[in-house]
Amino acid sequence: QVQLVESGGGLVQPGGSLRLSCAASGSTFSSSAVRWYRQVPGNERESVARISSDGAITDYAGSVKGRFTISRDDAKNTVYLQMNSLKPKDTAVYYCNIYLPPRDYWGQGTQVTVSS
């Protein structure tokens, strides 16, 4: 069993930055890849970034590449999403995700609103 808790969302002006955190419980965290997703009401949940279990491999959606950075601190059982140069279209609820067969685990989400 894994529990995920996201934090760090809020209201920010265009061009600003936020750092999201995903704190996990459970001993399997350090051996798992972790993803960040985001969702706007009425739209499909969109994968934003992924980090491998050892942190060596990251990949990003094209819409955030060069602006967002995913990282992990296994000593703290936490994955981060540093978001820079934020745009209004980044407004969404952001979720972290771990897949441990046979199921996905999700946090409750954290709202990010980019607006002047």
Residue frames as qw, qx, qy, qz and C-alpha x, y, z in Angstrom:
[[0.000, 0.888, 0.459, 0.000, 0.00, 0.00, 0.00],
 [0.400, 0.070, 0.025, 0.913, 1.15, 3.49, -0.86],
 [0.002, -0.879, -0.437, 0.190, -0.33, 6.81, 0.16],
 [0.447, 0.261, 0.181, 0.836, 0.56, 9.95, -1.78],
 [0.117, -0.854, -0.380, 0.336, 0.07, 13.53, -0.58],
 [0.459, 0.485, 0.196, 0.718, 0.66, 16.47, -2.91],
 [0.246, -0.837, -0.266, 0.411, 1.33, 20.01, -1.72],
 [0.409, -0.299, 0.257, 0.823, 2.73, 23.31, -2.94],
 [0.211, 0.565, 0.599, 0.526, 0.00, 24.47, -5.28],
 [0.113, -0.636, -0.337, 0.685, -1.46, 27.94, -5.25],
 [0.384, 0.886, 0.259, 0.004, -2.09, 31.12, -7.22],
 [0.520, -0.384, 0.285, 0.708, 0.83, 32.55, -9.16],
 [0.345, 0.787, -0.053, -0.509, 1.20, 35.23, -11.82],
 [0.856, 0.502, 0.037, 0.118, 2.24, 34.34, -15.36],
 [0.440, 0.706, -0.418, 0.366, 6.00, 33.94, -15.50],
 [0.457, -0.640, 0.473, -0.397, 6.18, 32.88, -11.87],
 [0.438, 0.260, -0.858, 0.073, 7.34, 29.66, -10.26],
 [0.771, -0.401, 0.207, -0.449, 5.99, 27.00, -7.93],
 [0.230, 0.332, -0.913, 0.055, 7.45, 23.81, -6.51],
 [0.840, -0.226, -0.127, -0.476, 5.08, 20.93, -5.95],
 [0.095, -0.400, 0.881, -0.233, 5.87, 18.10, -3.56],
 [0.845, -0.097, -0.362, -0.383, 4.56, 14.54, -3.48],
 [0.224, -0.474, 0.764, -0.375, 5.19, 12.82, -0.17],
 [0.770, 0.022, -0.555, -0.314, 4.79, 9.05, -0.15],
 [0.610, -0.443, 0.574, -0.321, 4.36, 6.47, 2.54],
 [0.972, 0.161, 0.136, -0.105, 5.42, 2.87, 2.04],
 [0.571, -0.526, 0.517, 0.361, 8.71, 1.12, 1.58],
 [0.690, 0.336, 0.544, 0.340, 8.22, 0.55, -2.15],
 [0.206, 0.947, 0.079, -0.234, 8.54, 4.22, -3.05],
 [0.194, -0.742, 0.512, 0.388, 12.27, 4.18, -3.68],
 [0.405, -0.076, 0.840, 0.353, 11.94, 1.30, -6.15],
 [0.392, 0.656, 0.644, -0.024, 9.16, 2.94, -8.17],
 [0.207, 0.256, 0.327, 0.886, 8.97, 5.33, -11.06],
 [0.028, 0.624, 0.531, -0.572, 6.78, 8.34, -10.30],
 [0.211, 0.447, 0.501, 0.711, 4.71, 10.50, -12.60],
 [0.113, 0.410, 0.316, -0.848, 3.09, 13.90, -12.32],
 [0.140, 0.505, 0.732, 0.436, -0.22, 14.39, -14.12],
 [0.115, 0.227, 0.232, -0.939, -2.53, 17.35, -14.42],
 [0.074, 0.489, 0.837, 0.236, -6.21, 17.71, -15.18],
 [0.195, 0.026, 0.002, -0.980, -8.50, 20.54, -16.16],
 [0.501, 0.298, 0.657, -0.479, -12.24, 19.96, -15.54],
 [0.702, 0.584, 0.132, -0.385, -13.81, 18.39, -18.61],
 [0.482, 0.673, -0.550, -0.115, -10.47, 17.22, -19.99],
 [0.940, -0.015, -0.314, 0.132, -8.51, 13.97, -19.83],
 [0.594, -0.740, 0.235, 0.212, -5.78, 13.67, -17.22],
 [0.611, 0.742, -0.240, 0.136, -2.49, 14.56, -18.93],
 [0.853, -0.265, -0.046, 0.446, 0.94, 13.14, -18.12],
 [0.038, 0.992, -0.122, 0.018, 3.34, 15.99, -17.40],
 [0.159, 0.713, -0.663, 0.160, 6.59, 14.42, -16.20],
 [0.974, -0.176, -0.138, -0.042, 8.08, 11.09, -15.18],
 [0.031, -0.740, 0.652, -0.165, 11.14, 10.10, -13.17],
 [0.758, 0.114, -0.642, -0.027, 12.64, 6.62, -13.07],
 [0.801, -0.545, -0.246, 0.014, 13.08, 4.68, -9.86],
 [0.734, -0.225, -0.084, 0.635, 16.76, 5.61, -9.62],
 [0.047, -0.884, -0.107, 0.453, 16.23, 9.21, -10.71],
 [0.435, -0.292, 0.523, 0.672, 18.54, 8.80, -13.69],
 [0.116, 0.279, 0.691, 0.656, 15.87, 9.13, -16.37],
 [0.205, 0.529, 0.429, -0.703, 13.30, 11.88, -16.69],
 [0.156, 0.273, 0.642, 0.699, 10.91, 12.77, -19.45],
 [0.125, 0.421, 0.319, -0.840, 8.41, 15.53, -20.00],
 [0.444, 0.711, 0.545, -0.005, 5.39, 16.47, -22.02],
 [0.482, 0.369, 0.255, 0.752, 6.31, 18.75, -24.87],
 [0.119, -0.849, -0.283, -0.431, 4.20, 21.55, -23.44],
 [0.543, -0.838, 0.056, -0.007, 6.34, 21.77, -20.27],
 [0.865, 0.033, 0.019, 0.500, 9.80, 20.71, -21.48],
 [0.422, 0.400, -0.069, 0.810, 12.41, 23.29, -20.58],
 [0.284, -0.598, 0.057, -0.748, 10.16, 24.87, -17.94],
 [0.822, -0.453, 0.099, -0.330, 9.41, 22.02, -15.50],
 [0.336, 0.463, -0.796, 0.198, 11.90, 19.80, -13.67],
 [0.882, -0.365, -0.144, -0.261, 11.04, 16.59, -11.83],
 [0.263, 0.498, -0.735, 0.378, 13.33, 15.29, -9.10],
 [0.822, -0.417, -0.344, -0.179, 13.23, 12.91, -6.17],
 [0.047, -0.572, 0.661, -0.483, 14.66, 12.60, -2.68],
 [0.735, -0.153, -0.645, -0.147, 14.28, 8.99, -1.59],
 [0.315, 0.008, -0.676, 0.666, 15.59, 9.77, 1.89],
 [0.260, 0.121, 0.333, -0.898, 12.48, 11.92, 2.31],
 [0.287, 0.380, 0.878, 0.054, 10.18, 9.69, 0.22],
 [0.226, 0.780, 0.242, -0.531, 9.34, 12.78, -1.81],
 [0.500, 0.318, 0.506, 0.627, 9.17, 13.70, -5.48],
 [0.018, -0.640, -0.130, 0.757, 9.21, 17.33, -6.57],
 [0.473, 0.595, 0.485, 0.433, 8.00, 19.22, -9.61],
 [0.216, -0.512, -0.005, 0.831, 9.73, 22.57, -10.07],
 [0.383, 0.694, 0.559, 0.243, 7.62, 24.69, -12.38],
 [0.250, -0.454, 0.075, 0.852, 9.11, 27.85, -13.88],
 [0.108, 0.131, -0.436, -0.884, 7.87, 30.36, -16.44],
 [0.247, 0.386, 0.862, -0.217, 4.31, 29.39, -15.65],
 [0.155, -0.086, -0.469, -0.865, 1.57, 30.15, -18.15],
 [0.591, -0.014, 0.235, -0.772, -2.20, 30.42, -17.75],
 [0.809, 0.154, -0.430, -0.369, -2.55, 27.15, -19.68],
 [0.364, 0.209, -0.841, 0.341, -0.66, 25.39, -16.86],
 [0.474, -0.214, 0.379, -0.765, -3.68, 25.98, -14.63],
 [0.739, -0.043, -0.620, -0.261, -4.92, 22.57, -13.47],
 [0.766, -0.531, 0.297, -0.210, -5.09, 20.16, -10.57],
 [0.407, 0.575, -0.708, 0.048, -1.75, 18.36, -10.37],
 [0.921, -0.293, 0.134, -0.220, -1.54, 14.74, -9.20],
 [0.035, 0.564, -0.823, -0.062, 1.34, 12.40, -8.52],
 [0.931, 0.101, -0.069, -0.345, 1.09, 8.76, -9.45],
 [0.156, -0.460, 0.874, 0.034, 2.83, 5.48, -8.77],
 [0.852, 0.119, -0.308, -0.408, 1.98, 2.25, -10.55],
 [0.219, -0.355, 0.887, -0.195, 2.48, -0.86, -8.44],
 [0.509, -0.022, -0.720, -0.471, 0.96, -3.87, -10.19],
 [0.288, 0.418, 0.737, 0.447, -1.87, -4.44, -10.36],
 [0.010, -0.881, -0.474, -0.006, -3.02, -0.88, -9.61],
 [0.277, 0.557, -0.051, 0.781, -2.30, 2.82, -9.84],
 [0.397, -0.604, -0.482, 0.497, -1.97, 4.97, -6.73],
 [0.162, 0.664, 0.204, 0.701, -2.97, 8.64, -6.77],
 [0.182, -0.186, -0.474, 0.841, -2.81, 11.52, -4.38],
 [0.136, 0.715, 0.606, -0.322, -5.68, 13.93, -3.76],
 [0.417, 0.636, 0.313, 0.569, -4.18, 16.58, -6.04],
 [0.285, -0.571, -0.183, 0.748, -3.07, 20.16, -5.57],
 [0.378, 0.848, 0.369, 0.048, -4.56, 23.12, -7.44],
 [0.424, -0.240, 0.210, 0.848, -2.28, 25.35, -9.50],
 [0.286, 0.862, 0.419, -0.018, -3.76, 28.56, -10.84],
 [0.454, -0.114, 0.215, 0.857, -1.75, 30.86, -13.10],
 [0.097, 0.817, 0.500, 0.271, -3.46, 34.21, -13.47],
 [0.270, 0.202, -0.148, 0.930, -2.77, 37.91, -13.27]]
